[in-house]
């Protein structure tokens, strides 16, 4: 047995009886499905120097995103995790700064290593004159999935406040957030695109709030209603309403349900969450089996590293097989070779995981009850803006001063990385004020 297997076995054997194992399964499944979806969607254009989305080439596949766009489950699970983590820190006498510091640094460490490697690669490519074609596409694309980490960090910073609202108003909080998101969508469809970026927080915060409802035992009772209501709303919004069918962005479409998220994506999240609640009982019985639970524990230890590096693996293969594997997307040969493509991407990702998984561990931070909340909030905010900025601009054209708009403000990769570093420094700082 490998050391990783032994570690997973020990963790599985020491699992408290009260632990909700289904949450761990949902986390693994949501990240795993997103990874596989990215591998399947990325197809090279003629010549192999550009990448497009299979959903644009084969539009008939777009309704499948109603099953395979599972990122909302990750944010719902995040809400549950934050509710339980806050309760644990509060029991130990900790406060806001302890919560934000522990949750943020746990995610920043593997992300910082990932960005450092790709920054070095971008500098080397630019200095060697190779920052073009598939290399430039890779340098821009591999960091794009970090948008979810940026949003997640913002929700970490807001979680204690949102928990307080949850305890007072319960399910009315996500209702109000989604109502505000509907107003933003209305403005967006009437030509006022500026406020649309607000939905990046409103929609995902509403979904995150569902995790609080799961943590207090409310959500499982409404699985059937959420699934039916969310699915009915999604059908209505995408047929009678102006929303596209795809729950991910498709090149060439004027509106994306993901960037920024729309009310249609929120309806999708509701029906997907309802479905997850309906599957909870049989899945929990399955997770009671020692072998199954050990597999979930092992996968949880690898999931974030795999997510960070899975597009890197895809671009290694795309650079090797410039015309892809299997020919034209949607054809019989393309479908028949998808298992080969997925297996190859998984194998390359496994190599990246073996190299970098050691950076995805961080012991629990010491509790410092007198740590200033303002500094922690500012640090988390800087990290959030930095991660969102680098995911928007990427590393392609690094030495050319390439910019991207973030909430209407031009941002470069160096500025975004400085913001990340500033935020991390504030969270790491151990002055007198951090000690009791």
C-alpha positions as CSV (number, residue, x, y, z in Angstrom):
1,X,0.0,0.0,0.0
2,X,1.2,3.5,-0.7
3,X,1.7,6.2,2.0
4,X,-1.3,8.0,0.5
5,X,-3.5,4.9,0.8
6,X,-2.3,4.3,4.4
7,X,-3.1,7.9,5.3
8,X,-6.5,7.7,3.8
9,X,-7.2,4.4,5.6
10,X,-6.1,6.0,8.9
11,X,-8.3,9.0,8.3
12,X,-11.3,6.8,7.3
13,X,-10.9,4.6,10.4
14,X,-10.9,7.7,12.7
15,X,-14.0,9.3,11.1
16,X,-16.3,10.5,13.9
17,X,-19.7,8.7,13.9
18,X,-21.5,12.1,13.6
19,X,-19.7,13.2,10.4
20,X,-21.9,13.7,7.4
21,X,-20.0,11.6,4.9
22,X,-22.4,12.6,2.1
23,X,-20.9,16.1,2.1
24,X,-17.4,14.6,1.3
25,X,-18.9,12.6,-1.5
26,X,-20.6,15.6,-3.0
27,X,-17.3,17.6,-2.9
28,X,-15.4,14.8,-4.7
29,X,-18.2,14.2,-7.3
30,X,-18.7,17.9,-8.0
31,X,-15.0,18.6,-8.7
32,X,-14.6,15.3,-10.5
33,X,-17.5,16.0,-12.9
34,X,-16.2,19.5,-13.6
35,X,-12.7,18.1,-14.4
36,X,-14.1,15.5,-16.8
37,X,-16.4,18.1,-18.3
38,X,-13.5,20.4,-19.1
39,X,-11.6,17.6,-20.7
40,X,-14.5,16.7,-22.9
41,X,-15.4,20.3,-23.9
42,X,-11.9,21.3,-25.0
43,X,-11.4,20.6,-28.7
44,X,-8.7,21.9,-31.0
45,X,-9.7,24.0,-34.1
46,X,-8.1,23.4,-37.5
47,X,-4.3,23.7,-37.2
48,X,-4.3,23.0,-33.5
49,X,-3.3,26.5,-32.5
50,X,-6.7,27.5,-31.0
51,X,-9.2,25.7,-28.7
52,X,-13.0,25.8,-28.9
53,X,-15.8,24.3,-26.9
54,X,-17.5,21.1,-28.1
55,X,-20.8,22.6,-27.2
56,X,-20.4,25.2,-29.9
57,X,-19.4,22.6,-32.5
58,X,-22.2,20.2,-31.4
59,X,-25.0,22.4,-30.0
60,X,-27.3,19.4,-29.5
61,X,-25.1,18.5,-26.4
62,X,-25.9,21.7,-24.6
63,X,-28.9,20.3,-22.6
64,X,-26.5,17.8,-21.0
65,X,-25.1,20.7,-19.0
66,X,-28.3,20.5,-16.9
67,X,-26.8,17.3,-15.4
68,X,-23.0,17.9,-15.7
69,X,-22.7,21.5,-14.5
70,X,-22.3,20.6,-10.9
71,X,-20.3,23.5,-9.6
72,X,-23.3,24.7,-7.6
73,X,-23.0,21.6,-5.4
74,X,-19.4,22.6,-4.6
75,X,-20.6,26.0,-3.3
76,X,-23.5,24.4,-1.4
77,X,-21.1,22.0,0.3
78,X,-18.8,25.0,1.0
79,X,-21.6,26.6,2.9
80,X,-22.0,23.5,5.0
81,X,-18.2,23.3,5.6
82,X,-18.1,27.0,6.7
83,X,-21.0,26.6,9.1
84,X,-19.3,23.6,10.8
85,X,-15.9,25.2,10.7
86,X,-17.2,28.4,12.3
87,X,-18.9,26.4,15.0
88,X,-15.7,24.6,15.8
89,X,-13.6,27.7,15.9
90,X,-16.1,29.5,18.1
91,X,-16.1,26.5,20.5
92,X,-12.3,26.9,20.9
93,X,-12.7,30.6,21.6
94,X,-11.7,31.8,18.2
95,X,-13.2,34.6,16.2
96,X,-13.6,36.1,12.7
97,X,-9.8,36.4,12.0
98,X,-9.2,32.8,13.0
99,X,-11.9,31.6,10.7
100,X,-10.9,33.6,7.7
101,X,-7.2,32.9,8.1
102,X,-7.5,29.2,8.4
103,X,-10.0,28.8,5.5
104,X,-8.2,31.2,3.2
105,X,-4.6,29.9,3.7
106,X,-5.7,26.3,3.2
107,X,-6.7,27.2,-0.3
108,X,-4.0,29.7,-1.2
109,X,-1.1,27.4,-0.6
110,X,-1.7,24.9,-3.5
111,X,-3.0,27.7,-5.7
112,X,0.1,29.8,-5.1
113,X,2.4,26.9,-6.1
114,X,0.3,26.3,-9.2
115,X,0.5,30.0,-10.2
116,X,4.2,30.1,-9.5
117,X,4.9,27.2,-11.8
118,X,2.8,28.8,-14.6
119,X,4.3,32.2,-14.1
120,X,7.8,30.7,-14.5
121,X,6.6,28.9,-17.6
122,X,5.1,32.1,-19.0
123,X,8.3,34.1,-18.4
124,X,10.4,31.4,-20.1
125,X,8.0,31.2,-23.1
126,X,8.0,35.0,-23.5
127,X,11.8,35.3,-23.3
128,X,12.3,32.4,-25.7
129,X,9.8,33.9,-28.2
130,X,7.4,31.0,-27.9
131,X,4.5,32.9,-26.4
132,X,2.2,32.3,-29.4
133,X,-0.2,29.6,-30.8
134,X,-1.2,26.8,-28.5
135,X,1.3,28.0,-25.9
136,X,-0.4,31.4,-25.5
137,X,-3.8,29.7,-25.4
138,X,-2.6,27.5,-22.6
139,X,-1.0,30.4,-20.7
140,X,-4.3,32.2,-20.8
141,X,-6.6,29.2,-20.2
142,X,-5.1,27.1,-17.5
143,X,-5.7,29.8,-14.8
144,X,-9.3,30.6,-15.8
145,X,-11.0,28.0,-13.5
146,X,-9.5,29.9,-10.6
147,X,-12.5,32.2,-10.9
148,X,-14.3,29.8,-8.6
149,X,-11.5,30.1,-6.0
150,X,-11.8,33.9,-6.1
151,X,-15.6,33.8,-5.5
152,X,-15.1,31.1,-2.8
153,X,-12.6,33.3,-0.9
154,X,-15.1,36.1,-1.0
155,X,-17.7,33.8,0.5
156,X,-15.2,32.8,3.2
157,X,-14.8,36.4,4.2
158,X,-18.6,36.9,4.3
159,X,-19.5,33.6,5.9
160,X,-19.7,34.6,9.6
161,X,-21.9,37.6,8.7
162,X,-24.1,35.5,6.4
163,X,-24.4,32.8,9.1
164,X,-25.7,35.5,11.5
165,X,-28.3,36.5,8.9
166,X,-29.2,32.8,8.4
167,X,-29.8,32.3,12.1
168,X,-32.1,35.2,12.1
169,X,-33.9,34.9,8.8
170,X,-33.3,31.4,7.6
171,X,-34.5,30.6,4.1
172,X,-35.5,34.2,3.4
173,X,-31.9,35.1,2.9
174,X,-31.3,33.1,-0.3
175,X,-34.8,34.3,-1.5
176,X,-33.8,37.9,-1.1
177,X,-30.4,37.3,-2.8
178,X,-32.0,35.6,-5.8
179,X,-34.6,38.4,-6.0
180,X,-31.8,40.9,-6.2
181,X,-30.1,38.7,-8.9
182,X,-33.4,38.8,-10.9
183,X,-33.3,42.6,-10.8
184,X,-29.7,42.6,-12.0
185,X,-30.7,40.2,-14.9
186,X,-33.5,42.5,-15.8
187,X,-31.1,45.4,-16.1
188,X,-28.8,43.2,-18.1
189,X,-31.4,42.2,-20.7
190,X,-32.5,45.8,-21.0
191,X,-29.1,47.1,-22.0
192,X,-27.5,47.9,-18.7
193,X,-24.7,45.3,-18.5
194,X,-22.6,47.1,-15.9
195,X,-24.4,45.8,-12.8
196,X,-24.3,42.2,-14.1
197,X,-21.1,41.5,-12.3
198,X,-23.0,41.8,-9.0
199,X,-24.5,38.4,-9.8
200,X,-21.1,36.8,-9.4
201,X,-21.7,37.4,-5.6
202,X,-25.5,37.4,-5.4
203,X,-26.1,34.0,-7.1
204,X,-23.2,32.1,-5.6
205,X,-23.9,33.6,-2.1
206,X,-27.5,32.3,-2.4
207,X,-26.3,28.9,-3.3
208,X,-23.7,29.0,-0.5
209,X,-26.5,29.9,1.8
210,X,-28.2,26.6,1.0
211,X,-25.3,24.9,2.7
212,X,-26.3,26.6,5.9
213,X,-29.8,25.2,5.5
214,X,-28.3,21.8,5.0
215,X,-26.1,22.1,8.1
216,X,-29.1,22.9,10.3
217,X,-31.1,20.0,8.9
218,X,-33.7,22.1,7.0
219,X,-32.6,21.3,3.4
220,X,-33.1,17.5,3.3
221,X,-36.8,17.9,4.0
222,X,-37.4,19.9,0.8
223,X,-35.5,17.8,-1.7
224,X,-38.5,16.9,-3.9
225,X,-39.8,20.5,-3.9
226,X,-36.5,22.0,-4.7
227,X,-35.9,19.5,-7.6
228,X,-39.3,20.0,-9.1
229,X,-39.5,23.8,-8.6
230,X,-36.0,24.4,-9.8
231,X,-36.4,22.2,-12.9
232,X,-39.8,23.9,-13.7
233,X,-38.2,27.3,-13.3
234,X,-35.2,26.3,-15.5
235,X,-37.5,25.0,-18.3
236,X,-39.5,28.2,-18.1
237,X,-36.5,30.6,-18.1
238,X,-34.8,28.8,-21.0
239,X,-37.9,28.3,-23.2
240,X,-40.2,31.3,-22.6
241,X,-37.5,33.4,-21.1
242,X,-34.4,34.9,-22.7
243,X,-31.8,32.6,-21.1
244,X,-29.6,30.1,-23.2
245,X,-30.0,26.4,-22.7
246,X,-26.4,25.8,-21.8
247,X,-25.4,26.1,-18.1
248,X,-21.8,26.9,-19.2
249,X,-20.5,29.6,-21.5
250,X,-20.5,28.8,-25.2
251,X,-18.4,30.7,-27.7
252,X,-20.6,32.8,-30.0
253,X,-23.6,33.1,-27.7
254,X,-24.5,36.7,-26.6
255,X,-25.4,35.6,-23.1
256,X,-23.7,33.2,-20.8
257,X,-25.4,31.7,-17.8
258,X,-22.1,31.4,-16.0
259,X,-20.2,34.6,-16.6
260,X,-21.6,36.2,-14.7
261,X,-24.2,33.7,-13.3
262,X,-27.9,34.3,-14.1
263,X,-31.2,33.4,-12.5
264,X,-31.3,30.4,-14.8
265,X,-28.1,29.1,-13.2
266,X,-29.7,29.7,-9.8
267,X,-32.8,27.6,-10.9
268,X,-30.4,24.9,-12.1
269,X,-28.7,25.0,-8.7
270,X,-32.0,24.6,-6.9
271,X,-33.0,21.5,-9.0
272,X,-29.5,20.0,-8.7
273,X,-29.5,20.5,-4.9
274,X,-33.0,19.0,-4.7
275,X,-31.8,16.0,-6.6
276,X,-28.8,15.7,-4.3
277,X,-31.0,15.7,-1.3
278,X,-33.2,12.9,-2.8
279,X,-30.1,10.8,-3.3
280,X,-28.8,11.4,0.1
281,X,-30.3,8.4,1.9
282,X,-29.1,5.7,-0.5
283,X,-25.7,7.4,-0.9
284,X,-25.2,7.5,2.9
285,X,-26.0,3.8,3.2
286,X,-23.3,3.1,0.5
287,X,-20.8,5.3,2.3
288,X,-21.2,3.2,5.5
289,X,-19.1,0.6,3.7
290,X,-15.5,0.8,4.8
291,X,-14.0,0.4,1.3
292,X,-16.3,3.0,-0.3
293,X,-15.6,5.5,2.5
294,X,-11.8,5.0,2.2
295,X,-12.0,5.7,-1.5
296,X,-13.9,9.0,-0.8
297,X,-11.4,10.0,1.8
298,X,-8.5,9.3,-0.5
299,X,-10.2,11.2,-3.4
300,X,-10.9,14.2,-1.1
301,X,-7.2,14.5,-0.3
302,X,-6.4,14.8,-4.0
303,X,-9.4,16.7,-5.4
304,X,-8.1,20.3,-5.1
305,X,-4.7,19.5,-6.5
306,X,-6.3,17.6,-9.4
307,X,-8.7,20.5,-10.1
308,X,-5.8,23.0,-10.2
309,X,-3.8,20.9,-12.6
310,X,-6.3,19.2,-14.8
311,X,-6.3,21.8,-17.6
312,X,-2.5,21.7,-17.6
313,X,-2.8,18.0,-18.3
314,X,-5.2,18.6,-21.1
315,X,-2.9,21.1,-22.8
316,X,0.1,18.7,-22.5
317,X,-2.0,16.3,-24.6
318,X,-3.3,19.0,-27.0
319,X,0.2,20.2,-27.6
320,X,1.2,16.6,-28.3
321,X,-1.8,15.7,-30.5
322,X,-2.3,19.0,-32.3
323,X,-5.5,17.8,-34.1
324,X,-6.9,16.1,-31.1
325,X,-7.8,12.4,-30.7
326,X,-10.7,10.9,-32.7
327,X,-11.2,13.5,-35.4
328,X,-14.2,15.8,-35.8
329,X,-16.2,16.3,-32.5
330,X,-19.6,14.6,-32.5
331,X,-18.7,11.9,-35.0
332,X,-18.8,8.2,-34.1
333,X,-15.0,8.0,-34.1
334,X,-14.8,11.0,-31.7
335,X,-17.2,9.4,-29.3
336,X,-15.5,6.0,-29.4
337,X,-12.2,7.6,-28.6
338,X,-13.5,9.7,-25.6
339,X,-12.6,7.0,-23.1
340,X,-9.0,7.0,-24.5
341,X,-8.9,10.8,-24.2
342,X,-10.2,10.8,-20.7
343,X,-7.9,8.1,-19.6
344,X,-4.9,9.9,-21.0
345,X,-5.9,13.2,-19.4
346,X,-6.4,11.4,-16.1
347,X,-3.0,9.8,-16.3
348,X,-1.2,13.1,-17.0
349,X,-3.2,14.7,-14.2
350,X,-2.2,11.9,-11.9
351,X,1.5,12.7,-12.6
352,X,0.9,16.4,-11.7
353,X,-1.0,15.3,-8.5
354,X,1.9,13.1,-7.5
355,X,4.3,16.0,-7.9
356,X,2.3,18.7,-6.2
357,X,-0.2,17.2,-3.8
358,X,2.2,17.7,-0.8
359,X,1.4,21.4,-1.1
360,X,-2.2,20.8,-0.5
361,X,-1.8,20.1,3.2
362,X,-1.9,22.7,6.0
363,X,-2.3,22.1,9.7
364,X,-5.0,23.9,11.5
365,X,-4.0,27.4,12.5
366,X,-3.6,28.3,16.2
367,X,-6.5,30.2,17.7
368,X,-5.7,33.9,18.4
369,X,-8.8,35.4,19.9
370,X,-7.5,39.0,19.8
371,X,-6.5,38.9,16.1
372,X,-7.9,42.0,14.4
373,X,-10.9,41.2,12.2
374,X,-10.3,44.2,9.9
375,X,-6.8,43.1,8.9
376,X,-8.1,39.6,8.2
377,X,-11.0,41.0,6.1
378,X,-8.7,43.2,4.2
379,X,-6.3,40.3,3.5
380,X,-9.1,38.1,2.4
381,X,-10.4,40.8,0.1
382,X,-7.0,41.4,-1.5
383,X,-6.6,37.7,-2.1
384,X,-10.1,37.5,-3.6
385,X,-9.4,40.4,-6.0
386,X,-6.0,39.0,-6.9
387,X,-7.3,35.5,-7.7
388,X,-10.2,36.9,-9.8
389,X,-7.8,39.2,-11.6
390,X,-5.3,36.5,-12.5
391,X,-8.1,34.2,-13.7
392,X,-9.4,36.9,-15.9
393,X,-6.2,38.0,-17.5
394,X,-4.1,34.8,-17.6
395,X,-0.4,34.6,-18.3
396,X,-0.4,34.9,-22.1
397,X,1.3,38.1,-23.3
398,X,2.8,38.6,-19.8
399,X,5.6,40.8,-21.0
400,X,3.4,42.7,-23.4
401,X,1.4,44.2,-20.6
402,X,-1.8,42.4,-21.5
403,X,-4.9,43.5,-19.5
404,X,-8.4,42.3,-18.8
405,X,-11.4,44.0,-17.4
406,X,-12.5,43.1,-13.9
407,X,-15.6,44.9,-12.9
408,X,-14.8,47.5,-15.6
409,X,-11.3,48.1,-14.3
410,X,-8.2,47.0,-16.4
411,X,-6.0,44.6,-14.5
412,X,-2.7,42.9,-15.4
413,X,-1.3,39.6,-14.2
414,X,1.5,41.3,-12.1
415,X,-1.0,43.6,-10.3
416,X,-3.2,40.6,-9.6
417,X,-0.3,38.6,-8.2
418,X,0.8,41.5,-6.0
419,X,-2.7,41.8,-4.6
420,X,-2.6,38.0,-3.8
421,X,0.8,38.4,-2.1
422,X,-0.4,41.4,-0.1
423,X,-3.5,39.6,1.1
424,X,-1.5,36.4,2.1
425,X,1.0,38.5,4.0
426,X,-1.7,40.2,6.0
427,X,-3.2,36.8,6.8
428,X,0.2,35.3,7.8
429,X,1.3,38.3,9.9
430,X,1.9,37.5,13.5
431,X,2.3,40.7,15.4
432,X,1.5,41.4,19.0
433,X,-2.1,42.1,18.1
434,X,-2.4,38.5,16.9
435,X,-1.5,37.1,20.3
436,X,-3.5,37.1,23.4
